[in-house]
Amino acid sequence: AEIGRHLARVFEQELADVEKAEEAYRYVLTVVPGEQSALENLDRIYLSLEQWPELAGVLEQRAQTAQDQHDKIELYCRLGSVYEEHLAQSGAAIRAYRLVFDELEPQNTEVSSALVRIYEKRQEWQELEEVYKRQLQGALGDVEQAEIRAKLARLASEHLGRDEDAIDGWKRVLDLRGEDPEALDALAKLYEKHERWAELSDLLERLYEVA
């Protein structure tokens, strides 16, 4: 392994032969599976060459063998990004992101935003609702909480067929935002849809006041 690492450095730094350097680092991994120095150098080489499938394979190995939790989180985030942005493998991206979301750092904002993006694209509404609820648990202040509750309310009425949950959600938004036109308008439409005329009358008066 030591000779293989030295040989790889000579190929890359002295002979400018990246392909041979890659072969040497891969040889090191056959001698010592999971050898960190070889994996780190292959990571660097594949990233510079934009060889995304090979980079994903190396990141998988690095993430699985990393001892430090912070390193593990960073590597799985990078892996998810490679699968999502460069390989168009959203299922594999979800798997990488969910390892962080479910086990390593549940309140990681980068990961939750990535999952929202992917689930919206795949129209997986139940999973999207789960992510929003997790975001709500970590929301800081009324403004952020109201924004997430509005997303949950829209999701409930437009994609999950749960109008009552949507009504409750928009009411919570009003508690947080005051007489918010978006929430009032959404509630008015839901009341009209379900022929709840008394509530609709009240909502229209409130909308008139803020118009």
CYANA upper distance limits for C-alpha pairs under 8 A (distance plus 0.5 A):
  1 ALA  CA      5 ARG  CA      6.67
  1 ALA  CA     27 TYR  CA      8.46
  1 ALA  CA     28 VAL  CA      5.45
  1 ALA  CA     29 LEU  CA      8.48
  1 ALA  CA     31 VAL  CA      6.72
  1 ALA  CA     32 VAL  CA      7.34
  2 GLU  CA      6 HIS  CA      6.77
  3 ILE  CA      7 LEU  CA      6.51
  4 GLY  CA      8 ALA  CA      6.64
  4 GLY  CA     24 ALA  CA      6.07
  4 GLY  CA     25 TYR  CA      7.11
  4 GLY  CA     27 TYR  CA      7.32
  4 GLY  CA     28 VAL  CA      6.12
  5 ARG  CA      9 ARG  CA      6.84
  5 ARG  CA     24 ALA  CA      7.39
  5 ARG  CA     25 TYR  CA      6.81
  5 ARG  CA     28 VAL  CA      7.32
  5 ARG  CA     38 ALA  CA      7.65
  6 HIS  CA     10 VAL  CA      6.85
  7 LEU  CA     11 PHE  CA      6.73
  7 LEU  CA     21 ALA  CA      7.86
  7 LEU  CA     24 ALA  CA      7.12
  8 ALA  CA     12 GLU  CA      6.65
  8 ALA  CA     20 LYS  CA      7.58
  8 ALA  CA     21 ALA  CA      4.69
  8 ALA  CA     22 GLU  CA      7.56
  8 ALA  CA     23 GLU  CA      8.29
  8 ALA  CA     24 ALA  CA      5.59
  8 ALA  CA     25 TYR  CA      6.63
  9 ARG  CA     13 GLN  CA      6.17
  9 ARG  CA     14 GLU  CA      8.07
  9 ARG  CA     21 ALA  CA      7.27
 10 VAL  CA     14 GLU  CA      5.59
 10 VAL  CA     15 LEU  CA      6.96
 10 VAL  CA     21 ALA  CA      8.30
 11 PHE  CA     15 LEU  CA      5.41
 11 PHE  CA     16 ALA  CA      6.53
 11 PHE  CA     17 ASP  CA      5.68
 11 PHE  CA     18 VAL  CA      7.21
 11 PHE  CA     20 LYS  CA      6.64
 11 PHE  CA     21 ALA  CA      5.67
 12 GLU  CA     16 ALA  CA      5.19
 12 GLU  CA     17 ASP  CA      5.69
 12 GLU  CA     18 VAL  CA      5.67
 12 GLU  CA     20 LYS  CA      8.13
 12 GLU  CA     21 ALA  CA      5.94
 17 ASP  CA     21 ALA  CA      6.85
 18 VAL  CA     22 GLU  CA      6.60
 18 VAL  CA     45 ILE  CA      8.16
 19 GLU  CA     23 GLU  CA      6.91
 20 LYS  CA     24 ALA  CA      6.73
 21 ALA  CA     25 TYR  CA      6.76
 22 GLU  CA     26 ARG  CA      6.65
 22 GLU  CA     42 LEU  CA      7.06
 22 GLU  CA     45 ILE  CA      8.10
 23 GLU  CA     27 TYR  CA      6.62
 24 ALA  CA     28 VAL  CA      6.89
 25 TYR  CA     29 LEU  CA      7.08
 25 TYR  CA     38 ALA  CA      5.69
 25 TYR  CA     39 LEU  CA      8.17
 25 TYR  CA     41 ASN  CA      8.11
 25 TYR  CA     42 LEU  CA      7.44
 26 ARG  CA     30 THR  CA      7.12
 26 ARG  CA     38 ALA  CA      7.82
 27 TYR  CA     31 VAL  CA      7.11
 28 VAL  CA     32 VAL  CA      6.53
 28 VAL  CA     33 PRO  CA      8.21
 28 VAL  CA     35 GLU  CA      7.87
 28 VAL  CA     38 ALA  CA      7.21
 29 LEU  CA     33 PRO  CA      5.09
 29 LEU  CA     34 GLY  CA      6.71
 29 LEU  CA     35 GLU  CA      6.51
 29 LEU  CA     38 ALA  CA      7.38
 29 LEU  CA     39 LEU  CA      8.43
 34 GLY  CA     39 LEU  CA      7.56
 34 GLY  CA     61 GLN  CA      7.17
 34 GLY  CA     62 ARG  CA      7.84
 34 GLY  CA     65 THR  CA      7.25
 35 GLU  CA     39 LEU  CA      6.84
 36 GLN  CA     40 GLU  CA      6.53
 36 GLN  CA     62 ARG  CA      7.78
 37 SER  CA     41 ASN  CA      6.72
 38 ALA  CA     42 LEU  CA      6.63
 39 LEU  CA     43 ASP  CA      6.50
 39 LEU  CA     58 VAL  CA      6.76
 39 LEU  CA     61 GLN  CA      8.25
 39 LEU  CA     62 ARG  CA      7.15
 40 GLU  CA     44 ARG  CA      6.82
 40 GLU  CA     62 ARG  CA      8.35
 41 ASN  CA     45 ILE  CA      6.66
 42 LEU  CA     46 TYR  CA      6.45
 42 LEU  CA     55 LEU  CA      8.18
 42 LEU  CA     58 VAL  CA      7.57
 43 ASP  CA     47 LEU  CA      6.54
 43 ASP  CA     55 LEU  CA      6.41
 43 ASP  CA     58 VAL  CA      6.70
 43 ASP  CA     59 LEU  CA      7.53
 44 ARG  CA     48 SER  CA      6.70
 45 ILE  CA     49 LEU  CA      6.73
 46 TYR  CA     50 GLU  CA      6.23
 46 TYR  CA     51 GLN  CA      5.53
 46 TYR  CA     52 TRP  CA      7.51
 46 TYR  CA     54 GLU  CA      7.11
 46 TYR  CA     55 LEU  CA      5.87
 47 LEU  CA     51 GLN  CA      6.98
 47 LEU  CA     52 TRP  CA      7.79
 47 LEU  CA     55 LEU  CA      7.01
 50 GLU  CA     55 LEU  CA      8.50
 51 GLN  CA     55 LEU  CA      6.60
 52 TRP  CA     56 ALA  CA      6.55
 52 TRP  CA     82 VAL  CA      7.29
 52 TRP  CA     86 HIS  CA      7.12
 52 TRP  CA     87 LEU  CA      7.45
 53 PRO  CA     57 GLY  CA      6.95
 53 PRO  CA     87 LEU  CA      7.77
 54 GLU  CA     58 VAL  CA      6.90
 55 LEU  CA     59 LEU  CA      6.59
 56 ALA  CA     60 GLU  CA      6.62
 56 ALA  CA     79 LEU  CA      6.53
 56 ALA  CA     82 VAL  CA      7.14
 56 ALA  CA     83 TYR  CA      7.77
 57 GLY  CA     61 GLN  CA      7.04
 58 VAL  CA     62 ARG  CA      6.67
 59 LEU  CA     63 ALA  CA      6.42
 59 LEU  CA     75 LEU  CA      6.89
 59 LEU  CA     76 TYR  CA      8.06
 59 LEU  CA     78 ARG  CA      8.23
 59 LEU  CA     79 LEU  CA      6.48
 60 GLU  CA     64 GLN  CA      6.67
 60 GLU  CA     76 TYR  CA      8.20
 60 GLU  CA     79 LEU  CA      7.53
 61 GLN  CA     65 THR  CA      6.71
 62 ARG  CA     66 ALA  CA      6.32
 62 ARG  CA     75 LEU  CA      7.66
 63 ALA  CA     71 ASP  CA      8.16
 63 ALA  CA     72 LYS  CA      5.66
 63 ALA  CA     73 ILE  CA      8.41
 63 ALA  CA     75 LEU  CA      5.90
 63 ALA  CA     76 TYR  CA      6.62
 64 GLN  CA     72 LYS  CA      8.08
 66 ALA  CA     71 ASP  CA      7.06
 66 ALA  CA     72 LYS  CA      6.17
 67 GLN  CA     71 ASP  CA      8.12
 67 GLN  CA     72 LYS  CA      7.80
 68 ASP  CA     72 LYS  CA      6.76
 69 GLN  CA     73 ILE  CA      6.69
 69 GLN  CA    104 LEU  CA      7.82
 70 HIS  CA     74 GLU  CA      6.79
 71 ASP  CA     75 LEU  CA      6.60
 72 LYS  CA     76 TYR  CA      6.69
 73 ILE  CA     77 CYS  CA      6.64
 73 ILE  CA    100 VAL  CA      6.63
 73 ILE  CA    104 LEU  CA      7.24
 73 ILE  CA    105 GLU  CA      8.04
 74 GLU  CA     78 ARG  CA      6.74
 75 LEU  CA     79 LEU  CA      6.56
 76 TYR  CA     80 GLY  CA      6.57
 76 TYR  CA     96 ALA  CA      6.02
 76 TYR  CA     97 TYR  CA      7.06
 76 TYR  CA     99 LEU  CA      8.05
 76 TYR  CA    100 VAL  CA      7.57
 77 CYS  CA     81 SER  CA      6.72
 77 CYS  CA     96 ALA  CA      7.55
 77 CYS  CA     97 TYR  CA      6.75
 77 CYS  CA    100 VAL  CA      8.24
 77 CYS  CA    111 VAL  CA      7.45
 78 ARG  CA     82 VAL  CA      6.73
 79 LEU  CA     83 TYR  CA      6.81
 79 LEU  CA     93 ALA  CA      7.72
 79 LEU  CA     96 ALA  CA      6.97
 80 GLY  CA     84 GLU  CA      6.52
 80 GLY  CA     92 ALA  CA      7.71
 80 GLY  CA     93 ALA  CA      4.71
 80 GLY  CA     94 ILE  CA      7.41
 80 GLY  CA     95 ARG  CA      8.25
 80 GLY  CA     96 ALA  CA      5.63
 80 GLY  CA     97 TYR  CA      6.20
 81 SER  CA     85 GLU  CA      6.18
 81 SER  CA     86 HIS  CA      8.15
 81 SER  CA     93 ALA  CA      7.32
 82 VAL  CA     86 HIS  CA      5.73
 82 VAL  CA     87 LEU  CA      6.93
 82 VAL  CA     93 ALA  CA      8.23
 83 TYR  CA     87 LEU  CA      5.35
 83 TYR  CA     88 ALA  CA      6.43
 83 TYR  CA     89 GLN  CA      5.67
 83 TYR  CA     90 SER  CA      7.07
 83 TYR  CA     92 ALA  CA      6.77
 83 TYR  CA     93 ALA  CA      5.55
 84 GLU  CA     88 ALA  CA      5.60
 84 GLU  CA     89 GLN  CA      6.19
 84 GLU  CA     90 SER  CA      5.87
 84 GLU  CA     92 ALA  CA      8.41
 84 GLU  CA     93 ALA  CA      5.90
 89 GLN  CA     93 ALA  CA      6.77
 90 SER  CA     94 ILE  CA      6.57
 90 SER  CA    118 ILE  CA      7.32
 91 GLY  CA     95 ARG  CA      6.87
 92 ALA  CA     96 ALA  CA      6.89
 93 ALA  CA     97 TYR  CA      6.64
 94 ILE  CA     98 ARG  CA      6.30
 94 ILE  CA    115 LEU  CA      7.27
 94 ILE  CA    118 ILE  CA      8.18
 95 ARG  CA     99 LEU  CA      6.97
 96 ALA  CA    100 VAL  CA      7.69
 97 TYR  CA    101 PHE  CA      6.64
 97 TYR  CA    111 VAL  CA      6.38
 97 TYR  CA    114 ALA  CA      8.30
 97 TYR  CA    115 LEU  CA      7.68
 98 ARG  CA    102 ASP  CA      6.02
 98 ARG  CA    103 GLU  CA      8.23
 99 LEU  CA    103 GLU  CA      6.10
 99 LEU  CA    104 LEU  CA      7.12
100 VAL  CA    104 LEU  CA      5.06
100 VAL  CA    105 GLU  CA      5.84
100 VAL  CA    106 PRO  CA      7.04
100 VAL  CA    108 ASN  CA      8.15
100 VAL  CA    111 VAL  CA      7.78
101 PHE  CA    105 GLU  CA      6.30
101 PHE  CA    106 PRO  CA      4.92
101 PHE  CA    107 GLN  CA      7.62
101 PHE  CA    108 ASN  CA      7.42
101 PHE  CA    111 VAL  CA      7.14
101 PHE  CA    112 SER  CA      7.54
102 ASP  CA    106 PRO  CA      6.20
106 PRO  CA    134 ARG  CA      8.33
107 GLN  CA    112 SER  CA      8.05
107 GLN  CA    134 ARG  CA      7.89
107 GLN  CA    135 GLN  CA      7.65
107 GLN  CA    138 GLY  CA      7.05
108 ASN  CA    112 SER  CA      6.85
109 THR  CA    113 SER  CA      6.53
109 THR  CA    135 GLN  CA      8.50
110 GLU  CA    114 ALA  CA      6.77
111 VAL  CA    115 LEU  CA      6.70
112 SER  CA    116 VAL  CA      6.68
112 SER  CA    131 VAL  CA      6.92
112 SER  CA    135 GLN  CA      7.86
113 SER  CA    117 ARG  CA      6.75
114 ALA  CA    118 ILE  CA      6.77
115 LEU  CA    119 TYR  CA      6.41
115 LEU  CA    128 LEU  CA      8.07
115 LEU  CA    131 VAL  CA      7.82
116 VAL  CA    120 GLU  CA      6.51
116 VAL  CA    128 LEU  CA      6.42
116 VAL  CA    131 VAL  CA      7.31
116 VAL  CA    132 TYR  CA      8.35
117 ARG  CA    121 LYS  CA      6.83
118 ILE  CA    122 ARG  CA      6.65
119 TYR  CA    123 GLN  CA      6.19
119 TYR  CA    124 GLU  CA      5.58
119 TYR  CA    125 TRP  CA      7.42
119 TYR  CA    127 GLU  CA      7.32
119 TYR  CA    128 LEU  CA      6.16
120 GLU  CA    124 GLU  CA      6.97
120 GLU  CA    125 TRP  CA      7.69
120 GLU  CA    128 LEU  CA      7.46
124 GLU  CA    128 LEU  CA      6.77
125 TRP  CA    129 GLU  CA      6.62
125 TRP  CA    155 LEU  CA      7.93
125 TRP  CA    159 HIS  CA      7.24
125 TRP  CA    160 LEU  CA      7.59
126 GLN  CA    130 GLU  CA      6.93
126 GLN  CA    160 LEU  CA      8.21
127 GLU  CA    131 VAL  CA      7.01
128 LEU  CA    132 TYR  CA      6.83
129 GLU  CA    133 LYS  CA      6.69
129 GLU  CA    152 LEU  CA      7.13
129 GLU  CA    155 LEU  CA      7.88
130 GLU  CA    134 ARG  CA      6.84
131 VAL  CA    135 GLN  CA      6.70
132 TYR  CA    136 LEU  CA      6.64
132 TYR  CA    148 ILE  CA      7.08
132 TYR  CA    151 LYS  CA      8.24
132 TYR  CA    152 LEU  CA      7.28
133 LYS  CA    137 GLN  CA      7.00
133 LYS  CA    152 LEU  CA      8.44
134 ARG  CA    138 GLY  CA      7.39
135 GLN  CA    139 ALA  CA      6.61
135 GLN  CA    148 ILE  CA      7.94
136 LEU  CA    145 GLN  CA      6.62
136 LEU  CA    148 ILE  CA      6.78
136 LEU  CA    149 ARG  CA      8.05
139 ALA  CA    144 GLU  CA      6.30
139 ALA  CA    145 GLN  CA      5.93
140 LEU  CA    144 GLU  CA      6.62
140 LEU  CA    145 GLN  CA      7.42
141 GLY  CA    145 GLN  CA      6.81
142 ASP  CA    146 ALA  CA      6.37
142 ASP  CA    176 LEU  CA      6.38
142 ASP  CA    177 ARG  CA      8.17
143 VAL  CA    147 GLU  CA      6.80
143 VAL  CA    176 LEU  CA      7.94
143 VAL  CA    177 ARG  CA      7.91
144 GLU  CA    148 ILE  CA      6.90
145 GLN  CA    149 ARG  CA      6.65
146 ALA  CA    150 ALA  CA      6.59
146 ALA  CA    172 ARG  CA      8.12
146 ALA  CA    173 VAL  CA      5.62
146 ALA  CA    176 LEU  CA      6.52
146 ALA  CA    177 ARG  CA      7.36
147 GLU  CA    151 LYS  CA      6.99
147 GLU  CA    173 VAL  CA      8.36
148 ILE  CA    152 LEU  CA      6.77
149 ARG  CA    153 ALA  CA      6.60
149 ARG  CA    169 GLY  CA      6.53
149 ARG  CA    170 TRP  CA      7.85
149 ARG  CA    172 ARG  CA      7.87
149 ARG  CA    173 VAL  CA      6.85
150 ALA  CA    154 ARG  CA      6.72
150 ALA  CA    169 GLY  CA      7.32
150 ALA  CA    170 TRP  CA      6.89
150 ALA  CA    173 VAL  CA      6.93
150 ALA  CA    183 ALA  CA      8.14
151 LYS  CA    155 LEU  CA      6.60
152 LEU  CA    156 ALA  CA      6.59
152 LEU  CA    166 ALA  CA      7.92
152 LEU  CA    169 GLY  CA      7.58
153 ALA  CA    157 SER  CA      6.90
153 ALA  CA    165 ASP  CA      7.40
153 ALA  CA    166 ALA  CA      4.69
153 ALA  CA    167 ILE  CA      7.68
153 ALA  CA    168 ASP  CA      8.39
153 ALA  CA    169 GLY  CA      5.54
153 ALA  CA    170 TRP  CA      6.61
154 ARG  CA    158 GLU  CA      6.30
154 ARG  CA    159 HIS  CA      8.44
154 ARG  CA    166 ALA  CA      7.12
155 LEU  CA    159 HIS  CA      5.92
155 LEU  CA    160 LEU  CA      6.89
155 LEU  CA    166 ALA  CA      8.34
156 ALA  CA    160 LEU  CA      5.29
156 ALA  CA    161 GLY  CA      6.55
156 ALA  CA    162 ARG  CA      5.56
156 ALA  CA    163 ASP  CA      6.90
156 ALA  CA    165 ASP  CA      6.91
156 ALA  CA    166 ALA  CA      5.84
157 SER  CA    161 GLY  CA      5.82
157 SER  CA    162 ARG  CA      5.92
157 SER  CA    163 ASP  CA      5.38
157 SER  CA    165 ASP  CA      8.27
157 SER  CA    166 ALA  CA      6.03
162 ARG  CA    166 ALA  CA      6.90
163 ASP  CA    167 ILE  CA      6.63
163 ASP  CA    190 LEU  CA      7.64
164 GLU  CA    168 ASP  CA      6.78
165 ASP  CA    169 GLY  CA      6.54
166 ALA  CA    170 TRP  CA      6.66
167 ILE  CA    171 LYS  CA      6.73
167 ILE  CA    187 LEU  CA      6.70
167 ILE  CA    190 LEU  CA      7.71
168 ASP  CA    172 ARG  CA      6.87
169 GLY  CA    173 VAL  CA      6.89
170 TRP  CA    174 LEU  CA      6.82
170 TRP  CA    183 ALA  CA      5.98
170 TRP  CA    184 LEU  CA      8.28
170 TRP  CA    186 ALA  CA      7.94
170 TRP  CA    187 LEU  CA      7.11
171 LYS  CA    175 ASP  CA      6.86
171 LYS  CA    183 ALA  CA      8.05
171 LYS  CA    187 LEU  CA      8.47
172 ARG  CA    176 LEU  CA      6.90
173 VAL  CA    177 ARG  CA      6.39
173 VAL  CA    178 GLY  CA      8.29
173 VAL  CA    180 ASP  CA      8.49
173 VAL  CA    183 ALA  CA      7.18
174 LEU  CA    178 GLY  CA      5.41
174 LEU  CA    179 GLU  CA      6.52
174 LEU  CA    180 ASP  CA      6.69
174 LEU  CA    183 ALA  CA      6.97
174 LEU  CA    184 LEU  CA      8.23
179 GLU  CA    183 ALA  CA      8.43
179 GLU  CA    184 LEU  CA      7.68
179 GLU  CA    206 ARG  CA      8.12
179 GLU  CA    210 VAL  CA      7.68
180 ASP  CA    184 LEU  CA      6.67
181 PRO  CA    185 ASP  CA      6.40
181 PRO  CA    207 LEU  CA      7.09
181 PRO  CA    210 VAL  CA      7.58
181 PRO  CA    211 ALA  CA      8.37
182 GLU  CA    186 ALA  CA      6.67
183 ALA  CA    187 LEU  CA      6.61
184 LEU  CA    188 ALA  CA      6.58
184 LEU  CA    203 LEU  CA      6.88
184 LEU  CA    206 ARG  CA      8.13
184 LEU  CA    207 LEU  CA      6.92
185 ASP  CA    189 LYS  CA      6.84
185 ASP  CA    203 LEU  CA      8.45
185 ASP  CA    207 LEU  CA      7.76
186 ALA  CA    190 LEU  CA      6.89
187 LEU  CA    191 TYR  CA      6.62
187 LEU  CA    203 LEU  CA      7.98
188 ALA  CA    192 GLU  CA      6.61
188 ALA  CA    199 GLU  CA      8.48
188 ALA  CA    200 LEU  CA      5.96
188 ALA  CA    203 LEU  CA      6.39
188 ALA  CA    204 LEU  CA      7.42
189 LYS  CA    193 LYS  CA      6.58
190 LEU  CA    194 HIS  CA      6.86
191 TYR  CA    195 GLU  CA      6.38
191 TYR  CA    196 ARG  CA      5.47
191 TYR  CA    197 TRP  CA      7.41
191 TYR  CA    199 GLU  CA      7.13
191 TYR  CA    200 LEU  CA      5.97
192 GLU  CA    196 ARG  CA      6.65
192 GLU  CA    197 TRP  CA      7.32
192 GLU  CA    200 LEU  CA      6.84
196 ARG  CA    200 LEU  CA      6.65
197 TRP  CA    201 SER  CA      6.47
198 ALA  CA    202 ASP  CA      6.98
199 GLU  CA    203 LEU  CA      6.70
200 LEU  CA    204 LEU  CA      6.60
201 SER  CA    205 GLU  CA      6.88
202 ASP  CA    206 ARG  CA      6.89
203 LEU  CA    207 LEU  CA      6.59
204 LEU  CA    208 TYR  CA      6.57
205 GLU  CA    209 GLU  CA      6.87
206 ARG  CA    210 VAL  CA      7.06
207 LEU  CA    211 ALA  CA      6.48
